């Protein structure tokens, strides 16, 4: 009986740290296109018009420090938390990659990039922790550059939080493998000492 208990403790020690690493959550923000700048042609290429409703998904990780990456390298932006554009609309390129969210006044400001574009969003009246589904966001805009560095930008009005998901979209493979290994140990111990 003591061996089975020890196997369960080992399983717990191996699996729980892997689960704890999946602490990020995802904000889905939606709003109506209020204005556009299309010097790069990316807005028209995406078929976006004024009055369209667009949605963005932003990954937030409060356990990680935000960062800025440019031609000179990556630098942590101390006093901020990590944010990343998980799903955007424009398909272009960035001149640098910003992935941070910082408190500002009584609210917050975020500049966060994905592979194809960057969004800026801010809320001046409430902080990140108080956001719920239906909360308003003061402003949101997305911008990107084409291959000739032509600039395109979409500005959204009436932006709200439409979803907050605290689960990662995919499980962590290492935790699953550890769990299977632990179950194998438990099965072996149980079979060996069952008589």
N, C-alpha and C positions, 0 to 999 in steps of 0.2 A: 504494500500500500504506500509506503514511504517513497518507493521508486516512481510510482505513478504521479504522486504529488510533485516530486522533483522534476519530472518530465513536463508537467503542466507549468511549473514556474519557469523552466527553460523556454518553453514555447512562448509564454507571456513576454519574457525579456527579449526574445528575438523578434517578435512580431510588432509589439507596440511602438518601438522607435521608428519603424518604417511607416507606420500609419500616421505618426505625429508630423512627418515631413510634408504631408498633403494638407497644409493649413491655409492655402490661398482660397479666395472666393471670387466670384465673377459677377459683375454688375452689367446688366443690359440697360442701355439708355436709348430712348427713342424720341424723335422730334420731327418737326416739319421744316423743310428747306425754306429759309427766309431770303437768302441772297447767295450769289455765287460770284467768284472771280475765276475765269477760265483761260488765262494766258497760256497754259500748258496743254489745253484740250482734253484733260483727263475727266472733267465733269461731263462734257458731251459724250465722250467715249463710254462712260458708265451709264449713259441714258438718264441722267439726273436733271430734273426740272424744278423750278420754284413751285412749292406746294406739295412736293413728294414727301412721304414719310420714310425716314431712314432709321436704322437701328445699328448700334455699336455694342460690342461686348468688350469689357475691360477687366483684365485679371488684376486683382489686388492681393499683395502678400504683406501683411503687417509685421512679419518676422524678419523681413529682408530690407536693407537700406536701398533707397533709390539710386539711380546712376545716370550719367550722361556719357555717351560714346561719340567721339568725333575722330577726325584724322589723326589727332594727337594721342588717341587711346581712350580708355575707359576710366572714369573718375567717379567715386562714390559721392553722392550729394547728401552730406550728413544732415540730420534733422528731418529727413524725409522717409517715406516708405515706398516700396517697390510697386509700380503699376506698369502694365503692358497692354497694348492694343491687341486683343485676341481676334477680333473680327471688325474690319472696317469696310469702306465702300470704294474709295479711290484706289486705282491700281497704277502707281508710279514708283517713285523712289524718295528716300530721305537724304538730306545732306548731313545729318547727324541723328543719332538715336537717343531720345530722351525717355527715361522710364522712372518717373518719380511723381509722388503726390505729397504735397506739403500743406500744413495748416497755414491759413492766412486769415488774419483778422478774426472773425467769428466763424469762418468757414474753412474752405480748402481750395487749392489750385492744383491741377494735374496737367502735365505735358507728357504724353505717353505715345510711344511709337510701335508700329508693327513692321512687317517686311516691306510694305508698299506705301505707307503713309503715316502721318502723325495726327493725333487729336489733342486739343486743349479743351479742358472743361473745368468749370469752377462753380462754386456755390458760396455765396457771400453770407448767407443767413443761418446755416447750420453745418455742423461738422460731419465728417464721414461716418462716425459711429451712430449718428441719429438718422441716417438714411433708411427709409423703408420703401417698399413697393408703392408707387404713387407719388413719392417725393419729387419736388421740382428741382431742376438744376438750372442755375442762373444763365450760363452760356455754354455752348459746345460748338467747336468748329474743327473741321478736318482739312488738312492740306498736304500736298505732295508736289513733286517736280517731275516733269517728263525727262527724257534722255538728253535734251538740249537745255535743261534747267529752266524750262517754262513753268511758271507757278500756277497751280490751281487750288481753289479753296471753296469749301461749302460751309455756310453758317446756318445753324439750326435754331429755330424758335420753339418755344413751348416744350422744352426737353423735360422728360420725366424718367424716373427709374421704373422699368417695367418688370424686372426680375432681379433677384439676388439669390445666387446659388452658392452654397458653401461646400459643395462636393466637387472634387476634381473630375474633369470629363473622362479620364481614364485611370484605372488603378495603377499603383506602383508595382512593377513586376518583381522587384526584390522582396517586397513584403509578402507577396503571394508565394514565392518560392520558399521563403523562410517558414511560412505557415504550413506548406506541404511537407517540408522536411521535419518540422515539429510533430505533425500528425503521424508521420512515419515512425518517429522515435516512440511516440505514445503507443502506436500499434505494436511495435516490436516489444516494448516493455510489457504491455498487457498480455501478449501472446506467450512470452517467455515465462512470466510469473503467474499465469492464470491457474495453474494446478494446485 
